[in-house]
Amino acid sequence: MSDQQPATPSAEAAAAFAEEVFELARRGDAQRLEQLLVRGLPVDLRTHKGDTLLMLASYHGHHEAVRVLLAHGADPLVANDNGQLPIAGAAFKGDLAMIRLLLEHGVPVDAAAADGRTALMLAAMFNRLEILEHLLAQGADPAHRDAAGTTALIAARTMGAVDTAARLEALSG
């Protein structure tokens, strides 16, 4: 038996491996992610832009990969360098099933990153009425204000999101 430690990979090899892992998340390769996580891959590994594996998988709509990452303890409240959370990315993309999945795994309906934007605000901005309705039914606060003082209604009006603005106006008056 040898007392030698395994060779440490070069910085280039480590960076290349990390990029391969990020691509697995973007493609939604749940099986390969599972294999790597079982072998010790850090579940909250981040890109140079701060995107976690969970952010990448959720943004690209890969529900099974998201389930695998959450089962291994991925933190759904880690924001990327732009202050975005996975649930907000799902609202932006219009992925109601992803929002349901994240909420089922304990993400607070009004989860907000440093800028204060919630999934409800993004659903309002991008006229995602079905998502807005679901978030409201789950208890999202339409009066919540982001760091700039903007509410979901103001955001919807600013973006010309007629349907969500009308729904939020009906709530306020």
C-alpha positions in Angstrom: 0.0 0.0 0.0 1.1 3.5 -0.8 1.0 6.4 1.6 0.8 8.8 -1.3 -2.1 11.2 -1.6 -3.9 11.3 -5.0 -2.5 14.0 -7.3 -4.2 17.4 -7.0 -5.6 18.5 -10.3 -4.2 21.5 -11.9 -6.1 24.8 -11.8 -6.9 24.4 -15.5 -8.2 20.8 -15.0 -10.3 21.9 -12.0 -11.8 24.8 -13.9 -12.6 22.6 -16.9 -14.3 20.0 -14.6 -16.3 22.8 -12.9 -17.5 24.0 -16.3 -18.5 20.5 -17.3 -20.6 20.3 -14.0 -22.3 23.6 -14.7 -23.1 22.4 -18.2 -24.7 19.2 -16.7 -27.0 21.5 -14.6 -27.8 23.6 -17.7 -28.7 20.5 -19.6 -30.5 18.9 -16.7 -28.5 15.7 -16.5 -30.0 14.6 -13.2 -28.4 11.2 -13.3 -24.9 12.5 -13.7 -25.4 15.2 -11.1 -26.7 12.6 -8.7 -23.5 10.5 -9.2 -21.2 13.4 -8.7 -23.1 14.6 -5.6 -22.9 11.2 -4.0 -19.1 11.3 -4.6 -18.8 14.6 -2.8 -19.5 17.4 -5.3 -20.4 20.5 -3.4 -24.1 21.0 -4.0 -23.9 24.8 -4.0 -21.0 25.1 -6.4 -21.2 28.5 -8.1 -20.1 29.8 -11.5 -18.0 33.0 -11.8 -21.3 34.9 -11.9 -22.5 33.3 -8.7 -25.1 31.0 -10.3 -25.5 27.8 -8.3 -26.2 24.4 -9.9 -29.8 24.9 -8.6 -30.1 28.3 -10.3 -28.8 26.9 -13.6 -31.1 23.8 -13.6 -34.1 25.7 -12.5 -33.6 28.6 -15.0 -33.4 26.1 -17.8 -36.5 24.2 -16.7 -35.0 20.9 -15.6 -37.3 19.7 -12.9 -35.7 16.4 -12.2 -32.3 17.9 -11.8 -33.7 20.5 -9.4 -35.3 17.6 -7.4 -31.9 15.9 -7.2 -30.1 19.1 -6.1 -32.7 19.9 -3.5 -32.6 16.3 -2.2 -28.8 16.8 -1.7 -29.4 20.0 0.3 -29.0 22.7 -2.4 -29.9 26.1 -0.8 -32.7 27.7 -2.9 -32.2 31.0 -1.2 -28.7 31.6 -2.5 -28.8 34.5 -4.9 -26.4 34.9 -7.9 -24.2 38.0 -8.3 -27.2 39.8 -9.9 -29.2 39.2 -6.8 -31.5 36.7 -8.4 -33.0 33.7 -6.7 -34.1 30.4 -8.5 -37.8 31.1 -7.9 -37.5 34.6 -9.5 -35.7 33.0 -12.5 -38.6 30.5 -12.8 -41.1 33.4 -12.7 -39.2 35.2 -15.4 -39.1 32.1 -17.6 -42.8 31.5 -16.9 -42.3 28.0 -15.4 -45.2 27.5 -13.0 -44.2 23.8 -12.4 -40.8 24.9 -11.3 -42.2 27.5 -9.0 -44.5 24.9 -7.4 -41.5 22.5 -7.0 -39.5 25.2 -5.2 -42.4 26.2 -3.0 -43.0 22.5 -2.1 -39.4 22.4 -1.0 -39.8 25.2 1.5 -38.9 28.3 -0.5 -40.9 31.2 1.1 -43.4 32.6 -1.4 -42.0 36.1 -0.8 -38.4 35.1 -0.9 -36.3 38.1 -2.1 -32.7 38.7 -2.7 -30.8 41.9 -1.8 -32.7 44.0 -4.3 -36.0 43.0 -2.7 -37.6 41.6 -5.9 -39.9 38.7 -5.4 -41.2 36.1 -7.8 -44.6 37.9 -7.7 -42.9 41.1 -8.9 -41.3 39.3 -11.8 -44.5 37.5 -12.7 -46.2 40.9 -12.7 -43.5 42.6 -14.8 -43.6 39.9 -17.5 -47.4 39.5 -17.5 -47.3 35.9 -16.2 -50.9 35.9 -15.0 -51.1 32.2 -14.2 -48.0 32.4 -12.1 -49.2 35.6 -10.4 -52.4 33.9 -9.5 -50.6 30.9 -8.1 -48.2 33.0 -6.0 -51.1 35.1 -4.6 -53.0 31.9 -3.7 -49.9 30.8 -1.8 -49.9 34.0 0.2 -47.5 36.3 -1.8 -47.8 39.9 -0.6 -48.8 42.2 -3.4 -47.9 45.2 -1.2 -44.2 44.1 -0.8 -41.8 46.7 -2.0 -38.3 46.1 -3.4 -35.3 48.1 -2.4 -36.4 51.0 -4.8 -39.9 51.1 -3.3 -41.5 49.4 -6.2 -44.5 47.1 -5.8 -45.6 44.3 -8.1 -48.4 46.7 -9.4 -45.9 49.5 -10.2 -43.6 47.0 -11.9 -46.5 45.6 -14.0 -47.6 49.1 -15.0 -44.0 50.2 -15.8 -43.5 47.1 -18.1 -46.9 47.5 -19.8 -48.1 44.1 -18.4 -51.8 44.8 -18.8 -53.2 41.5 -17.5 -51.2 41.3 -14.3 -51.6 45.0 -13.7 -55.4 44.7 -13.9 -55.4 41.7 -11.5 -53.2 43.6 -9.0 -55.4 46.8 -9.3 -58.4 44.7 -8.5 -56.7 43.6 -5.3 -55.9 47.1 -4.2 -59.2 48.7 -4.9 
